[in-house]
Structures are given as structure tokens and as C-alpha cells.
Amino acid sequence: NTPLRNRAAAKGLIYGAATQTSILRSDTKFATRFAQECAMLVPENELKWKMLRPSLNSFDFTRSDWLANFASKNNMFFRGHTLVWHKSLPEWFKARVNSQNAEQIMLKHITTVVKHYAGKIHSWDVVNEAVFPEHGRADYLRNTPWLKFLGPNYIDFAFRVAAQADPKALLVYNDYGLEHSTPNDEAKRTAVLKLLERLKSKGTPVQALGIQAHLEGEAPFNTKKLRAFLKDVADMGLKIMITELDVADNMLPKNVLVRDRLIAGIYEDFLSVVLDEKAVIAVLTWGLSDRYTWLRDRKSRKDSASVRPLPLNAHMERKLAWYAIARAF
Ligand code: XIL
């Protein structure tokens, strides 16, 4: 009956999840369960530019401060996601940001936001999803507005500015597509290692890799290769966080018991490898209950049955996935 946060803590790990201000405010049953199970809260959208930056010259911390306060009241760590990303940019971004002012704008954004939470935040996803081998660049970087305006060193710049604004927060490079044994994931692992090596060799203050772990119900693991990847990261002196774990079940059979067993098996297979690696410090799911998951829209099922990617069902009850995570800790 012990909640996940206590099970994880007993192993020196942090368990937590992403959620939203509007969900916690409107669903008290969910909020209660969230506080029971989680030792870390990640704002699902509230710290993205779109929600934080109503205009070029203003910041609106109302919603993210509400979450930070909920976390502190419930004795949870608070985590920052995310400072630099090519998505969730505000409407004004395109018209107002250019190669002349991009560095100044990034500097002001990171400094203001990181200082606002300095001393209250565990870690920051400083740069999110900067690697994309499919774009065909020799350095495997994704074509983003930041790359276009500032060149590949925008990544180093972002980490240096964040480190100055809060020397205590753990600074994370976060990305997806690193978990399975598909050709895309293999290429992405190589590319991310190359990026991290470049950053480290230049003294850029990156301290951890965030592995999103949006797992696909039907995609295979190669446990040996996943293990080797984690070890390569750890050998560089980096910590590892599992930052956005969930299991897409849109390709799995409709029968709920069959489906829940398969989903739980994937949680178990993945976490049994991951938690063998001592550099791993946290496991965070992208949501806690199937009632609130981005996969409802993102990976909906053809048979229109509701998706079941998370540890609790829509009624806030523990599923087989919850027990799989509990056993893994
Ligand atoms: C997603 C949120 O869950 C959605 O609510 C939002 O509409 C779009 O972003 N990788 C990330 C997260 O780093 O920020 C994304 O979150 C999911 C994929």
C-alpha cells in the first residue's frame, strides 16, 4: 500500500509526475492522489514560453507559481520544464525574434525565469529536443529558430546563462526517442552522445541527461544497448533522469486486462534496465492518471476506447502499471 514516492525514496530515488494548474484546481480527488504518490511536480505546460510570455516584454508567473506553491505545501520537489524548445512558442515570437535580437531575448528569458525560481527548484530542462538526425545536419542538430538565429552554440549559451542565474539547480539536456531498438532511436542515441561530449569538452555546464521515455507499446527494446547507452552517459559524469515516462497503447489490443498487462510489462522491462544504472536519480511520469494524459489526443485509438498509459486509472485507482513501477523501485 506504500505510495510510489516512499518506495522510490527508500532507494534514494525520486518519483514524481507532470500535471497542470487547471487540473489540480478543479479535481480535488486527483490533487490528493497526486500529493500522496509524487515527491516531484513538473509543470506540464506552465513554464513554456507560450504560457509564461504574454508579450516580448512581460512574464506571467501566476500559474507556475501556483504549482510551485502546491509542491512546497505538499513537501514535493519542483522541476522546471523547459527554457529552450522549438515548440510552445507564443504567437508574437515569429514577428518579434530575429538573428539581431535572439541572443538578448534568450538571455533575458532564461535569467528572469531561472532567478524567479532559484532556491526553489530541483532541476531545469535547459534545452529540450535539440537533436534530430533526420534533418540531415552533420552535427545532428534540429533546425529550429534558435539554431537559425544563433548557430549551434545556442545550446552552450543557454546552459551558461542558466548556471549563472541559479548555480544550485541541476541543469538537464532533455530529449525523446532514445529508448527503443528502432533505427531512428539508435541514430538518436549516437547523436545525443555526440552532443553531450561536445558540450562537456567545451566546459558547458550540463549536468544531467533527461530521457523523456514516451514508450510505444509495440516497439522493441534491446536491453543490452539501452544499458550500454546509460553507462556511456554515466561515464561522462552526468546524472540521468527519466522525465516523461508513459506507454502509448494505441496499437495494443482493446481488452483492458490484456492491454493493462502489456503496458505494465513495458514499464517493468524498461525500469528494470534503467534502475540498474546508479546515475539515474529520478523517474517521472507524464501525468499520473489516465483521466489526464496528452496521449488521449496525441495517440488516440482507432476503436475509440480510452487510452491507459499511466499508473492510475481514470478513477484514481492503481493499475497494473502502478504495481510494475512499485516493484521496480
Ligand atoms: C506536451 C503536453 O503534454 C501537452 O499538454 C501540450 O499540448 C504539448 O506538450 N515532450 C515534451 C513535453 O517535452 O513538453 C510535451 O508536453 C510532450 C512531449
Boltz pocket constraint, residues with backbone or C-beta under 6 A from the ligand:
constraints:
  - pocket:
      binder: B
      contacts: [[A, 44], [A, 45], [A, 128], [A, 176], [A, 212], [A, 244], [A, 294]]
      max_distance: 6.0
